[in-house]
Amino acid sequence: MKEENRITVLRNAIQKGIDSGCAENFDPKKQLERLKSGKKNDPICQVTTALKRHP
């Protein structure tokens, strides 16, 4: 059951990314800083954290 939940969470996160379209004005350095800062209200950080919790 845990494995099925992990797969569902991952599929939903991937679909959300696909549906969001192409990034505009993407700055990889700023993105890396944001990920490293671990802001709790940042959706990207939330997905990354959720995936880390369910190895």
Phi, psi and omega in degrees: 000319179299319181297318178298320179295317179299316181296318179297314179299315181294315179299318179296319179294319179296315180297321178299319178294317178297315182293337184285345178084188182284145178285142176243140180055042181285130178243103184300328179293317178295321178298316179297318177299318181296317179297319180291332182287335177066037180301127185289335181268001181274119183300325179295316179296323180296317179294315180300316179296317180299319180291326178292328181286339183240069184295000000 
